[in-house]
């Protein structure tokens, strides 16, 4: 199997394109998992202060004020 056959399979056939899409999805999930673990480890002992903000908690505070 030479490079031309691999190129033809990956870029010119439906199963090859499926392999590329699947590999891209798997790599993206692995990178997201690694970055999430790194972030959680970095902020494990972070105490919440008034300067901290949350994208999802703002709506709850407005509902409680009404």
PDBQT receptor file of N, H, CA, C and O in Angstrom, charges set to zero:
ATOM      1  N   UNK A   1       0.856  -1.174   0.000  1.00  0.00    +0.000 N 
ATOM      2  CA  UNK A   1       0.000   0.000   0.000  1.00  0.00    +0.000 C 
ATOM      3  C   UNK A   1       0.901   1.236   0.000  1.00  0.00    +0.000 C 
ATOM      4  O   UNK A   1       1.726   1.415   0.896  1.00  0.00    +0.000 OA
ATOM      5  N   UNK A   2       0.736   2.059  -0.986  1.00  0.00    +0.000 N 
ATOM      6  H   UNK A   2       0.066   1.913  -1.713  1.00  0.00    +0.000 HD
ATOM      7  CA  UNK A   2       1.552   3.264  -1.043  1.00  0.00    +0.000 C 
ATOM      8  C   UNK A   2       0.743   4.486  -0.600  1.00  0.00    +0.000 C 
ATOM      9  O   UNK A   2      -0.442   4.386  -0.282  1.00  0.00    +0.000 OA
ATOM     10  N   UNK A   3       1.397   5.611  -0.588  1.00  0.00    +0.000 N 
ATOM     11  H   UNK A   3       2.360   5.692  -0.846  1.00  0.00    +0.000 HD
ATOM     12  CA  UNK A   3       0.780   6.864  -0.113  1.00  0.00    +0.000 C 
ATOM     13  C   UNK A   3      -0.416   7.249  -0.979  1.00  0.00    +0.000 C 
ATOM     14  O   UNK A   3      -1.404   7.774  -0.467  1.00  0.00    +0.000 OA
ATOM     15  N   UNK A   4      -0.341   6.999  -2.255  1.00  0.00    +0.000 N 
ATOM     16  H   UNK A   4       0.462   6.572  -2.671  1.00  0.00    +0.000 HD
ATOM     17  CA  UNK A   4      -1.453   7.337  -3.155  1.00  0.00    +0.000 C 
ATOM     18  C   UNK A   4      -2.719   6.573  -2.823  1.00  0.00    +0.000 C 
ATOM     19  O   UNK A   4      -3.816   7.127  -2.896  1.00  0.00    +0.000 OA
ATOM     20  N   UNK A   5      -2.581   5.313  -2.462  1.00  0.00    +0.000 N 
ATOM     21  H   UNK A   5      -1.689   4.863  -2.403  1.00  0.00    +0.000 HD
ATOM     22  CA  UNK A   5      -3.754   4.519  -2.085  1.00  0.00    +0.000 C 
ATOM     23  C   UNK A   5      -4.346   4.992  -0.764  1.00  0.00    +0.000 C 
ATOM     24  O   UNK A   5      -5.566   5.037  -0.607  1.00  0.00    +0.000 OA
ATOM     25  N   UNK A   6      -3.490   5.341   0.177  1.00  0.00    +0.000 N 
ATOM     26  H   UNK A   6      -2.499   5.305   0.050  1.00  0.00    +0.000 HD
ATOM     27  CA  UNK A   6      -3.968   5.856   1.468  1.00  0.00    +0.000 C 
ATOM     28  C   UNK A   6      -4.695   7.177   1.264  1.00  0.00    +0.000 C 
ATOM     29  O   UNK A   6      -5.765   7.400   1.832  1.00  0.00    +0.000 OA
ATOM     30  N   UNK A   7      -4.109   8.056   0.447  1.00  0.00    +0.000 N 
ATOM     31  H   UNK A   7      -3.241   7.875  -0.014  1.00  0.00    +0.000 HD
ATOM     32  CA  UNK A   7      -4.742   9.347   0.152  1.00  0.00    +0.000 C 
ATOM     33  C   UNK A   7      -6.101   9.131  -0.509  1.00  0.00    +0.000 C 
ATOM     34  O   UNK A   7      -7.088   9.764  -0.133  1.00  0.00    +0.000 OA
ATOM     35  N   UNK A   8      -6.147   8.249  -1.480  1.00  0.00    +0.000 N 
ATOM     36  H   UNK A   8      -5.345   7.735  -1.785  1.00  0.00    +0.000 HD
ATOM     37  CA  UNK A   8      -7.412   7.964  -2.175  1.00  0.00    +0.000 C 
ATOM     38  C   UNK A   8      -8.461   7.455  -1.193  1.00  0.00    +0.000 C 
ATOM     39  O   UNK A   8      -9.613   7.886  -1.234  1.00  0.00    +0.000 OA
ATOM     40  N   UNK A   9      -8.066   6.537  -0.308  1.00  0.00    +0.000 N 
ATOM     41  H   UNK A   9      -7.130   6.187  -0.274  1.00  0.00    +0.000 HD
ATOM     42  CA  UNK A   9      -9.020   5.995   0.658  1.00  0.00    +0.000 C 
ATOM     43  C   UNK A   9      -9.530   7.076   1.595  1.00  0.00    +0.000 C 
ATOM     44  O   UNK A   9     -10.735   7.187   1.818  1.00  0.00    +0.000 OA
ATOM     45  N   UNK A  10      -8.619   7.877   2.149  1.00  0.00    +0.000 N 
ATOM     46  H   UNK A  10      -7.639   7.786   1.969  1.00  0.00    +0.000 HD
ATOM     47  CA  UNK A  10      -9.022   8.856   3.165  1.00  0.00    +0.000 C 
ATOM     48  C   UNK A  10      -9.828  10.018   2.603  1.00  0.00    +0.000 C 
ATOM     49  O   UNK A  10     -10.758  10.490   3.258  1.00  0.00    +0.000 OA
ATOM     50  N   UNK A  11      -9.498  10.482   1.420  1.00  0.00    +0.000 N 
ATOM     51  H   UNK A  11      -8.743  10.099   0.888  1.00  0.00    +0.000 HD
ATOM     52  CA  UNK A  11     -10.101  11.720   0.920  1.00  0.00    +0.000 C 
ATOM     53  C   UNK A  11     -11.075  11.535  -0.240  1.00  0.00    +0.000 C 
ATOM     54  O   UNK A  11     -11.747  12.489  -0.631  1.00  0.00    +0.000 OA
ATOM     55  N   UNK A  12     -11.165  10.332  -0.797  1.00  0.00    +0.000 N 
ATOM     56  H   UNK A  12     -10.619   9.557  -0.479  1.00  0.00    +0.000 HD
ATOM     57  CA  UNK A  12     -12.013  10.164  -1.960  1.00  0.00    +0.000 C 
ATOM     58  C   UNK A  12     -13.050   9.066  -1.800  1.00  0.00    +0.000 C 
ATOM     59  O   UNK A  12     -13.798   8.798  -2.740  1.00  0.00    +0.000 OA
ATOM     60  N   UNK A  13     -13.120   8.422  -0.643  1.00  0.00    +0.000 N 
ATOM     61  H   UNK A  13     -12.513   8.639   0.121  1.00  0.00    +0.000 HD
ATOM     62  CA  UNK A  13     -14.135   7.397  -0.413  1.00  0.00    +0.000 C 
ATOM     63  C   UNK A  13     -14.922   7.759   0.844  1.00  0.00    +0.000 C 
ATOM     64  O   UNK A  13     -14.389   8.397   1.753  1.00  0.00    +0.000 OA
ATOM     65  N   UNK A  14     -16.176   7.355   0.892  1.00  0.00    +0.000 N 
ATOM     66  H   UNK A  14     -16.608   6.837   0.154  1.00  0.00    +0.000 HD
ATOM     67  CA  UNK A  14     -17.018   7.653   2.048  1.00  0.00    +0.000 C 
ATOM     68  C   UNK A  14     -16.498   6.994   3.336  1.00  0.00    +0.000 C 
ATOM     69  O   UNK A  14     -16.484   7.652   4.376  1.00  0.00    +0.000 OA
ATOM     70  N   UNK A  15     -16.074   5.731   3.309  1.00  0.00    +0.000 N 
ATOM     71  H   UNK A  15     -16.086   5.196   2.465  1.00  0.00    +0.000 HD
ATOM     72  CA  UNK A  15     -15.521   5.158   4.547  1.00  0.00    +0.000 C 
ATOM     73  C   UNK A  15     -14.262   5.895   5.023  1.00  0.00    +0.000 C 
ATOM     74  O   UNK A  15     -14.048   6.048   6.226  1.00  0.00    +0.000 OA
ATOM     75  N   UNK A  16     -13.440   6.345   4.085  1.00  0.00    +0.000 N 
ATOM     76  H   UNK A  16     -13.613   6.220   3.109  1.00  0.00    +0.000 HD
ATOM     77  CA  UNK A  16     -12.234   7.087   4.456  1.00  0.00    +0.000 C 
ATOM     78  C   UNK A  16     -12.561   8.417   5.104  1.00  0.00    +0.000 C 
ATOM     79  O   UNK A  16     -11.934   8.814   6.086  1.00  0.00    +0.000 OA
ATOM     80  N   UNK A  17     -13.545   9.100   4.548  1.00  0.00    +0.000 N 
ATOM     81  H   UNK A  17     -14.055   8.778   3.750  1.00  0.00    +0.000 HD
ATOM     82  CA  UNK A  17     -13.977  10.371   5.137  1.00  0.00    +0.000 C 
ATOM     83  C   UNK A  17     -14.572  10.127   6.522  1.00  0.00    +0.000 C 
ATOM     84  O   UNK A  17     -14.378  10.928   7.436  1.00  0.00    +0.000 OA
ATOM     85  N   UNK A  18     -15.296   9.019   6.674  1.00  0.00    +0.000 N 
ATOM     86  H   UNK A  18     -15.454   8.368   5.931  1.00  0.00    +0.000 HD
ATOM     87  CA  UNK A  18     -15.821   8.659   7.991  1.00  0.00    +0.000 C 
ATOM     88  C   UNK A  18     -14.708   8.412   8.989  1.00  0.00    +0.000 C 
ATOM     89  O   UNK A  18     -14.823   8.790  10.155  1.00  0.00    +0.000 OA
ATOM     90  N   UNK A  19     -13.629   7.779   8.542  1.00  0.00    +0.000 N 
ATOM     91  H   UNK A  19     -13.536   7.472   7.595  1.00  0.00    +0.000 HD
ATOM     92  CA  UNK A  19     -12.470   7.553   9.414  1.00  0.00    +0.000 C 
ATOM     93  C   UNK A  19     -11.876   8.889   9.845  1.00  0.00    +0.000 C 
ATOM     94  O   UNK A  19     -11.549   9.069  11.018  1.00  0.00    +0.000 OA
ATOM     95  N   UNK A  20     -11.735   9.821   8.918  1.00  0.00    +0.000 N 
ATOM     96  H   UNK A  20     -12.001   9.675   7.965  1.00  0.00    +0.000 HD
ATOM     97  CA  UNK A  20     -11.185  11.145   9.255  1.00  0.00    +0.000 C 
ATOM     98  C   UNK A  20     -12.073  11.882  10.253  1.00  0.00    +0.000 C 
ATOM     99  O   UNK A  20     -11.574  12.456  11.220  1.00  0.00    +0.000 OA
ATOM    100  N   UNK A  21     -13.376  11.868  10.023  1.00  0.00    +0.000 N 
ATOM    101  H   UNK A  21     -13.781  11.401   9.237  1.00  0.00    +0.000 HD
ATOM    102  CA  UNK A  21     -14.308  12.546  10.932  1.00  0.00    +0.000 C 
ATOM    103  C   UNK A  21     -14.285  11.887  12.303  1.00  0.00    +0.000 C 
ATOM    104  O   UNK A  21     -14.252  12.572  13.325  1.00  0.00    +0.000 OA
ATOM    105  N   UNK A  22     -14.304  10.565  12.327  1.00  0.00    +0.000 N 
ATOM    106  H   UNK A  22     -14.331  10.008  11.497  1.00  0.00    +0.000 HD
ATOM    107  CA  UNK A  22     -14.261   9.839  13.600  1.00  0.00    +0.000 C 
ATOM    108  C   UNK A  22     -12.970  10.094  14.364  1.00  0.00    +0.000 C 
ATOM    109  O   UNK A  22     -12.988  10.300  15.578  1.00  0.00    +0.000 OA
ATOM    110  N   UNK A  23     -11.848  10.078  13.647  1.00  0.00    +0.000 N 
ATOM    111  H   UNK A  23     -11.833   9.910  12.662  1.00  0.00    +0.000 HD
ATOM    112  CA  UNK A  23     -10.564  10.341  14.298  1.00  0.00    +0.000 C 
ATOM    113  C   UNK A  23     -10.521  11.763  14.845  1.00  0.00    +0.000 C 
ATOM    114  O   UNK A  23     -10.000  11.990  15.937  1.00  0.00    +0.000 OA
ATOM    115  N   UNK A  24     -11.060  12.717  14.101  1.00  0.00    +0.000 N 
ATOM    116  H   UNK A  24     -11.483  12.533  13.214  1.00  0.00    +0.000 HD
ATOM    117  CA  UNK A  24     -11.106  14.099  14.589  1.00  0.00    +0.000 C 
ATOM    118  C   UNK A  24     -11.953  14.226  15.838  1.00  0.00    +0.000 C 
ATOM    119  O   UNK A  24     -11.594  14.954  16.763  1.00  0.00    +0.000 OA
ATOM    120  N   UNK A  25     -13.081  13.521  15.873  1.00  0.00    +0.000 N 
ATOM    121  H   UNK A  25     -13.373  12.930  15.122  1.00  0.00    +0.000 HD
ATOM    122  CA  UNK A  25     -13.952  13.567  17.053  1.00  0.00    +0.000 C 
ATOM    123  C   UNK A  25     -13.263  12.941  18.260  1.00  0.00    +0.000 C 
ATOM    124  O   UNK A  25     -13.330  13.486  19.362  1.00  0.00    +0.000 OA
ATOM    125  N   UNK A  26     -12.607  11.812  18.067  1.00  0.00    +0.000 N 
ATOM    126  H   UNK A  26     -12.552  11.368  17.172  1.00  0.00    +0.000 HD
ATOM    127  CA  UNK A  26     -11.913  11.146  19.176  1.00  0.00    +0.000 C 
ATOM    128  C   UNK A  26     -10.780  12.018  19.706  1.00  0.00    +0.000 C 
ATOM    129  O   UNK A  26     -10.618  12.152  20.919  1.00  0.00    +0.000 OA
ATOM    130  N   UNK A  27     -10.005  12.606  18.820  1.00  0.00    +0.000 N 
ATOM    131  H   UNK A  27     -10.137  12.497  17.835  1.00  0.00    +0.000 HD
ATOM    132  CA  UNK A  27      -8.909  13.478  19.253  1.00  0.00    +0.000 C 
ATOM    133  C   UNK A  27      -9.452  14.687  20.002  1.00  0.00    +0.000 C 
ATOM    134  O   UNK A  27      -8.877  15.089  21.014  1.00  0.00    +0.000 OA
ATOM    135  N   UNK A  28     -10.546  15.275  19.529  1.00  0.00    +0.000 N 
ATOM    136  H   UNK A  28     -11.013  14.949  18.707  1.00  0.00    +0.000 HD
ATOM    137  CA  UNK A  28     -11.145  16.429  20.212  1.00  0.00    +0.000 C 
ATOM    138  C   UNK A  28     -11.632  16.058  21.610  1.00  0.00    +0.000 C 
ATOM    139  O   UNK A  28     -11.436  16.823  22.554  1.00  0.00    +0.000 OA
ATOM    140  N   UNK A  29     -12.257  14.907  21.752  1.00  0.00    +0.000 N 
ATOM    141  H   UNK A  29     -12.416  14.285  20.985  1.00  0.00    +0.000 HD
ATOM    142  CA  UNK A  29     -12.740  14.471  23.060  1.00  0.00    +0.000 C 
ATOM    143  C   UNK A  29     -11.583  14.232  24.010  1.00  0.00    +0.000 C 
ATOM    144  O   UNK A  29     -11.659  14.597  25.184  1.00  0.00    +0.000 OA
ATOM    145  N   UNK A  30     -10.512  13.624  23.521  1.00  0.00    +0.000 N 
ATOM    146  H   UNK A  30     -10.450  13.327  22.568  1.00  0.00    +0.000 HD
ATOM    147  CA  UNK A  30      -9.345  13.375  24.369  1.00  0.00    +0.000 C 
ATOM    148  C   UNK A  30      -8.722  14.688  24.832  1.00  0.00    +0.000 C 
ATOM    149  O   UNK A  30      -8.374  14.828  26.004  1.00  0.00    +0.000 OA
ATOM    150  N   UNK A  31      -8.577  15.651  23.925  1.00  0.00    +0.000 N 
ATOM    151  H   UNK A  31      -8.860  15.538  22.972  1.00  0.00    +0.000 HD
ATOM    152  CA  UNK A  31      -8.006  16.951  24.290  1.00  0.00    +0.000 C 
ATOM    153  C   UNK A  31      -8.898  17.661  25.304  1.00  0.00    +0.000 C 
ATOM    154  O   UNK A  31      -8.391  18.233  26.269  1.00  0.00    +0.000 OA
ATOM    155  N   UNK A  32     -10.217  17.634  25.106  1.00  0.00    +0.000 N 
ATOM    156  H   UNK A  32     -10.628  17.169  24.322  1.00  0.00    +0.000 HD
ATOM    157  CA  UNK A  32     -11.140  18.273  26.061  1.00  0.00    +0.000 C 
ATOM    158  C   UNK A  32     -11.047  17.617  27.429  1.00  0.00    +0.000 C 
ATOM    159  O   UNK A  32     -11.057  18.310  28.446  1.00  0.00    +0.000 OA
ATOM    160  N   UNK A  33     -10.958  16.312  27.470  1.00  0.00    +0.000 N 
ATOM    161  H   UNK A  33     -10.950  15.748  26.644  1.00  0.00    +0.000 HD
ATOM    162  CA  UNK A  33     -10.844  15.592  28.734  1.00  0.00    +0.000 C 
ATOM    163  C   UNK A  33      -9.564  15.973  29.467  1.00  0.00    +0.000 C 
ATOM    164  O   UNK A  33      -9.590  16.214  30.674  1.00  0.00    +0.000 OA
ATOM    165  N   UNK A  34      -8.450  16.030  28.750  1.00  0.00    +0.000 N 
ATOM    166  H   UNK A  34      -8.429  15.834  27.769  1.00  0.00    +0.000 HD
ATOM    167  CA  UNK A  34      -7.170  16.386  29.370  1.00  0.00    +0.000 C 
ATOM    168  C   UNK A  34      -7.203  17.820  29.888  1.00  0.00    +0.000 C 
ATOM    169  O   UNK A  34      -6.753  18.084  31.003  1.00  0.00    +0.000 OA
ATOM    170  N   UNK A  35      -7.726  18.741  29.096  1.00  0.00    +0.000 N 
ATOM    171  H   UNK A  35      -8.091  18.526  28.190  1.00  0.00    +0.000 HD
ATOM    172  CA  UNK A  35      -7.779  20.142  29.532  1.00  0.00    +0.000 C 
ATOM    173  C   UNK A  35      -8.721  20.331  30.719  1.00  0.00    +0.000 C 
ATOM    174  O   UNK A  35      -8.437  21.136  31.605  1.00  0.00    +0.000 OA
ATOM    175  N   UNK A  36      -9.835  19.604  30.752  1.00  0.00    +0.000 N 
ATOM    176  H   UNK A  36     -10.067  18.950  30.032  1.00  0.00    +0.000 HD
ATOM    177  CA  UNK A  36     -10.768  19.690  31.877  1.00  0.00    +0.000 C 
ATOM    178  C   UNK A  36     -10.111  19.197  33.160  1.00  0.00    +0.000 C 
ATOM    179  O   UNK A  36     -10.249  19.826  34.209  1.00  0.00    +0.000 OA
ATOM    180  N   UNK A  37      -9.403  18.083  33.085  1.00  0.00    +0.000 N 
ATOM    181  H   UNK A  37      -9.291  17.571  32.233  1.00  0.00    +0.000 HD
ATOM    182  CA  UNK A  37      -8.710  17.556  34.269  1.00  0.00    +0.000 C 
ATOM    183  C   UNK A  37      -7.645  18.533  34.754  1.00  0.00    +0.000 C 
ATOM    184  O   UNK A  37      -7.496  18.749  35.956  1.00  0.00    +0.000 OA
ATOM    185  N   UNK A  38      -6.906  19.120  33.820  1.00  0.00    +0.000 N 
ATOM    186  H   UNK A  38      -7.027  18.945  32.843  1.00  0.00    +0.000 HD
ATOM    187  CA  UNK A  38      -5.862  20.080  34.183  1.00  0.00    +0.000 C 
ATOM    188  C   UNK A  38      -6.473  21.305  34.875  1.00  0.00    +0.000 C 
ATOM    189  O   UNK A  38      -5.936  21.790  35.871  1.00  0.00    +0.000 OA
ATOM    190  N   UNK A  39      -7.586  21.797  34.348  1.00  0.00    +0.000 N 
ATOM    191  H   UNK A  39      -8.022  21.403  33.539  1.00  0.00    +0.000 HD
ATOM    192  CA  UNK A  39      -8.246  22.959  34.940  1.00  0.00    +0.000 C 
ATOM    193  C   UNK A  39      -8.796  22.637  36.322  1.00  0.00    +0.000 C 
ATOM    194  O   UNK A  39      -8.644  23.434  37.248  1.00  0.00    +0.000 OA
ATOM    195  N   UNK A  40      -9.429  21.485  36.471  1.00  0.00    +0.000 N 
ATOM    196  H   UNK A  40      -9.552  20.838  35.718  1.00  0.00    +0.000 HD
ATOM    197  CA  UNK A  40      -9.952  21.098  37.788  1.00  0.00    +0.000 C 
ATOM    198  C   UNK A  40      -8.835  20.952  38.811  1.00  0.00    +0.000 C 
ATOM    199  O   UNK A  40      -9.004  21.332  39.970  1.00  0.00    +0.000 OA
ATOM    200  N   UNK A  41      -7.708  20.410  38.401  1.00  0.00    +0.000 N 
ATOM    201  H   UNK A  41      -7.570  20.101  37.460  1.00  0.00    +0.000 HD
ATOM    202  CA  UNK A  41      -6.578  20.251  39.316  1.00  0.00    +0.000 C 
ATOM    203  C   UNK A  41      -6.024  21.614  39.723  1.00  0.00    +0.000 C 
ATOM    204  O   UNK A  41      -5.646  21.818  40.877  1.00  0.00    +0.000 OA
ATOM    205  N   UNK A  42      -5.977  22.543  38.769  1.00  0.00    +0.000 N 
ATOM    206  H   UNK A  42      -6.284  22.377  37.832  1.00  0.00    +0.000 HD
ATOM    207  CA  UNK A  42      -5.426  23.872  39.029  1.00  0.00    +0.000 C 
ATOM    208  C   UNK A  42      -6.304  24.659  40.000  1.00  0.00    +0.000 C 
ATOM    209  O   UNK A  42      -5.781  25.396  40.836  1.00  0.00    +0.000 OA
ATOM    210  N   UNK A  43      -7.623  24.520  39.909  1.00  0.00    +0.000 N 
ATOM    211  H   UNK A  43      -8.048  23.921  39.230  1.00  0.00    +0.000 HD
ATOM    212  CA  UNK A  43      -8.535  25.320  40.724  1.00  0.00    +0.000 C 
ATOM    213  C   UNK A  43      -9.224  24.497  41.814  1.00  0.00    +0.000 C 
ATOM    214  O   UNK A  43     -10.300  24.878  42.277  1.00  0.00    +0.000 OA
ATOM    215  N   UNK A  44      -8.637  23.397  42.226  1.00  0.00    +0.000 N 
ATOM    216  H   UNK A  44      -7.763  23.088  41.851  1.00  0.00    +0.000 HD
ATOM    217  CA  UNK A  44      -9.252  22.518  43.223  1.00  0.00    +0.000 C 
ATOM    218  C   UNK A  44      -9.483  23.237  44.557  1.00  0.00    +0.000 C 
ATOM    219  O   UNK A  44     -10.538  23.066  45.167  1.00  0.00    +0.000 OA
ATOM    220  N   UNK A  45      -8.537  24.019  45.009  1.00  0.00    +0.000 N 
ATOM    221  H   UNK A  45      -7.679  24.158  44.513  1.00  0.00    +0.000 HD
ATOM    222  CA  UNK A  45      -8.635  24.671  46.320  1.00  0.00    +0.000 C 
ATOM    223  C   UNK A  45      -8.999  26.146  46.209  1.00  0.00    +0.000 C 
ATOM    224  O   UNK A  45      -8.695  26.928  47.110  1.00  0.00    +0.000 OA
ATOM    225  N   UNK A  46      -9.635  26.526  45.132  1.00  0.00    +0.000 N 
ATOM    226  H   UNK A  46      -9.882  25.890  44.400  1.00  0.00    +0.000 HD
ATOM    227  CA  UNK A  46      -9.997  27.923  44.912  1.00  0.00    +0.000 C 
ATOM    228  C   UNK A  46     -11.222  28.287  45.762  1.00  0.00    +0.000 C 
ATOM    229  O   UNK A  46     -12.282  27.672  45.649  1.00  0.00    +0.000 OA
ATOM    230  N   UNK A  47     -11.046  29.294  46.608  1.00  0.00    +0.000 N 
ATOM    231  H   UNK A  47     -10.185  29.793  46.700  1.00  0.00    +0.000 HD
ATOM    232  CA  UNK A  47     -12.171  29.778  47.407  1.00  0.00    +0.000 C 
ATOM    233  C   UNK A  47     -12.921  30.847  46.605  1.00  0.00    +0.000 C 
ATOM    234  O   UNK A  47     -12.310  31.733  46.007  1.00  0.00    +0.000 OA
ATOM    235  N   UNK A  48     -14.247  30.750  46.602  1.00  0.00    +0.000 N 
ATOM    236  H   UNK A  48     -14.744  30.030  47.088  1.00  0.00    +0.000 HD
ATOM    237  CA  UNK A  48     -15.060  31.687  45.829  1.00  0.00    +0.000 C 
ATOM    238  C   UNK A  48     -15.063  33.059  46.501  1.00  0.00    +0.000 C 
ATOM    239  O   UNK A  48     -15.239  33.166  47.715  1.00  0.00    +0.000 OA
ATOM    240  N   UNK A  49     -14.868  34.100  45.701  1.00  0.00    +0.000 N 
ATOM    241  H   UNK A  49     -14.726  34.012  44.715  1.00  0.00    +0.000 HD
ATOM    242  CA  UNK A  49     -14.879  35.472  46.199  1.00  0.00    +0.000 C 
ATOM    243  C   UNK A  49     -15.970  36.252  45.476  1.00  0.00    +0.000 C 
ATOM    244  O   UNK A  49     -16.632  35.727  44.581  1.00  0.00    +0.000 OA
ATOM    245  N   UNK A  50     -16.151  37.505  45.872  1.00  0.00    +0.000 N 
ATOM    246  H   UNK A  50     -15.613  37.931  46.600  1.00  0.00    +0.000 HD
ATOM    247  CA  UNK A  50     -17.163  38.348  45.233  1.00  0.00    +0.000 C 
ATOM    248  C   UNK A  50     -16.788  38.688  43.792  1.00  0.00    +0.000 C 
ATOM    249  O   UNK A  50     -17.667  38.954  42.973  1.00  0.00    +0.000 OA
ATOM    250  N   UNK A  51     -15.501  38.682  43.477  1.00  0.00    +0.000 N 
ATOM    251  H   UNK A  51     -14.787  38.466  44.143  1.00  0.00    +0.000 HD
ATOM    252  CA  UNK A  51     -15.052  39.001  42.125  1.00  0.00    +0.000 C 
ATOM    253  C   UNK A  51     -15.276  37.854  41.146  1.00  0.00    +0.000 C 
ATOM    254  O   UNK A  51     -15.233  38.059  39.933  1.00  0.00    +0.000 OA
ATOM    255  N   UNK A  52     -15.515  36.653  41.658  1.00  0.00    +0.000 N 
ATOM    256  H   UNK A  52     -15.551  36.486  42.643  1.00  0.00    +0.000 HD
ATOM    257  CA  UNK A  52     -15.776  35.508  40.775  1.00  0.00    +0.000 C 
ATOM    258  C   UNK A  52     -17.150  35.663  40.142  1.00  0.00    +0.000 C 
ATOM    259  O   UNK A  52     -18.075  36.194  40.758  1.00  0.00    +0.000 OA
ATOM    260  N   UNK A  53     -17.270  35.200  38.925  1.00  0.00    +0.000 N 
ATOM    261  H   UNK A  53     -16.519  34.768  38.426  1.00  0.00    +0.000 HD
ATOM    262  CA  UNK A  53     -18.562  35.236  38.245  1.00  0.00    +0.000 C 
ATOM    263  C   UNK A  53     -18.821  33.880  37.630  1.00  0.00    +0.000 C 
ATOM    264  O   UNK A  53     -17.904  33.106  37.353  1.00  0.00    +0.000 OA
ATOM    265  N   UNK A  54     -20.084  33.619  37.429  1.00  0.00    +0.000 N 
ATOM    266  H   UNK A  54     -20.829  34.248  37.654  1.00  0.00    +0.000 HD
ATOM    267  CA  UNK A  54     -20.470  32.351  36.828  1.00  0.00    +0.000 C 
ATOM    268  C   UNK A  54     -21.447  32.629  35.700  1.00  0.00    +0.000 C 
ATOM    269  O   UNK A  54     -22.319  33.491  35.813  1.00  0.00    +0.000 OA
ATOM    270  N   UNK A  55     -21.297  31.915  34.653  1.00  0.00    +0.000 N 
ATOM    271  H   UNK A  55     -20.589  31.215  34.562  1.00  0.00    +0.000 HD
ATOM    272  CA  UNK A  55     -22.146  32.108  33.495  1.00  0.00    +0.000 C 
ATOM    273  C   UNK A  55     -23.579  31.669  33.773  1.00  0.00    +0.000 C 
ATOM    274  O   UNK A  55     -24.511  32.201  33.168  1.00  0.00    +0.000 OA
ATOM    275  N   UNK A  56     -23.775  30.705  34.680  1.00  0.00    +0.000 N 
ATOM    276  H   UNK A  56     -23.018  30.274  35.172  1.00  0.00    +0.000 HD
ATOM    277  CA  UNK A  56     -25.095  30.128  34.899  1.00  0.00    +0.000 C 
ATOM    278  C   UNK A  56     -25.759  30.573  36.196  1.00  0.00    +0.000 C 
ATOM    279  O   UNK A  56     -26.974  30.427  36.323  1.00  0.00    +0.000 OA
ATOM    280  N   UNK A  57     -25.029  31.101  37.154  1.00  0.00    +0.000 N 
ATOM    281  H   UNK A  57     -24.041  31.220  37.051  1.00  0.00    +0.000 HD
ATOM    282  CA  UNK A  57     -25.615  31.462  38.438  1.00  0.00    +0.000 C 
ATOM    283  C   UNK A  57     -26.336  32.802  38.428  1.00  0.00    +0.000 C 
ATOM    284  O   UNK A  57     -27.117  33.070  39.341  1.00  0.00    +0.000 OA
ATOM    285  N   UNK A  58     -26.110  33.646  37.443  1.00  0.00    +0.000 N 
ATOM    286  H   UNK A  58     -25.476  33.428  36.701  1.00  0.00    +0.000 HD
ATOM    287  CA  UNK A  58     -26.713  34.974  37.419  1.00  0.00    +0.000 C 
ATOM    288  C   UNK A  58     -28.230  34.909  37.331  1.00  0.00    +0.000 C 
ATOM    289  O   UNK A  58     -28.909  35.711  37.971  1.00  0.00    +0.000 OA
ATOM    290  N   UNK A  59     -28.776  33.991  36.569  1.00  0.00    +0.000 N 
ATOM    291  H   UNK A  59     -28.225  33.339  36.049  1.00  0.00    +0.000 HD
ATOM    292  CA  UNK A  59     -30.226  33.885  36.423  1.00  0.00    +0.000 C 
ATOM    293  C   UNK A  59     -30.893  33.488  37.733  1.00  0.00    +0.000 C 
ATOM    294  O   UNK A  59     -31.989  33.964  38.029  1.00  0.00    +0.000 OA
ATOM    295  N   UNK A  60     -30.264  32.638  38.516  1.00  0.00    +0.000 N 
ATOM    296  H   UNK A  60     -29.374  32.251  38.275  1.00  0.00    +0.000 HD
ATOM    297  CA  UNK A  60     -30.831  32.206  39.785  1.00  0.00    +0.000 C 
ATOM    298  C   UNK A  60     -30.945  33.366  40.769  1.00  0.00    +0.000 C 
ATOM    299  O   UNK A  60     -31.928  33.459  41.504  1.00  0.00    +0.000 OA
ATOM    300  N   UNK A  61     -29.959  34.241  40.789  1.00  0.00    +0.000 N 
ATOM    301  H   UNK A  61     -29.160  34.166  40.192  1.00  0.00    +0.000 HD
ATOM    302  CA  UNK A  61     -29.987  35.390  41.699  1.00  0.00    +0.000 C 
ATOM    303  C   UNK A  61     -31.115  36.343  41.323  1.00  0.00    +0.000 C 
ATOM    304  O   UNK A  61     -31.777  36.886  42.207  1.00  0.00    +0.000 OA
ATOM    305  N   UNK A  62     -31.345  36.556  40.033  1.00  0.00    +0.000 N 
ATOM    306  H   UNK A  62     -30.806  36.115  39.315  1.00  0.00    +0.000 HD
ATOM    307  CA  UNK A  62     -32.417  37.452  39.611  1.00  0.00    +0.000 C 
ATOM    308  C   UNK A  62     -33.793  36.883  39.951  1.00  0.00    +0.000 C 
ATOM    309  O   UNK A  62     -34.699  37.634  40.311  1.00  0.00    +0.000 OA
ATOM    310  N   UNK A  63     -33.958  35.572  39.842  1.00  0.00    +0.000 N 
ATOM    311  H   UNK A  63     -33.221  34.961  39.549  1.00  0.00    +0.000 HD
ATOM    312  CA  UNK A  63     -35.235  34.947  40.172  1.00  0.00    +0.000 C 
ATOM    313  C   UNK A  63     -35.523  35.037  41.663  1.00  0.00    +0.000 C 
ATOM    314  O   UNK A  63     -36.678  35.208  42.055  1.00  0.00    +0.000 OA
ATOM    315  N   UNK A  64     -34.502  34.927  42.499  1.00  0.00    +0.000 N 
ATOM    316  H   UNK A  64     -33.564  34.788  42.181  1.00  0.00    +0.000 HD
ATOM    317  CA  UNK A  64     -34.681  35.006  43.942  1.00  0.00    +0.000 C 
ATOM    318  C   UNK A  64     -35.051  36.421  44.411  1.00  0.00    +0.000 C 
ATOM    319  O   UNK A  64     -35.698  36.579  45.447  1.00  0.00    +0.000 OA
ATOM    320  N   UNK A  65     -34.646  37.442  43.658  1.00  0.00    +0.000 N 
ATOM    321  H   UNK A  65     -34.121  37.314  42.816  1.00  0.00    +0.000 HD
ATOM    322  CA  UNK A  65     -34.949  38.814  44.035  1.00  0.00    +0.000 C 
ATOM    323  C   UNK A  65     -36.411  39.155  43.751  1.00  0.00    +0.000 C 
ATOM    324  O   UNK A  65     -36.957  40.056  44.389  1.00  0.00    +0.000 OA
ATOM    325  N   UNK A  66     -37.048  38.477  42.831  1.00  0.00    +0.000 N 
ATOM    326  H   UNK A  66     -36.605  37.746  42.313  1.00  0.00    +0.000 HD
ATOM    327  CA  UNK A  66     -38.440  38.801  42.462  1.00  0.00    +0.000 C 
ATOM    328  C   UNK A  66     -39.400  38.316  43.437  1.00  0.00    +0.000 C 
ATOM    329  O   UNK A  66     -40.603  38.510  43.267  1.00  0.00    +0.000 OA
TER     330      UNK A  66
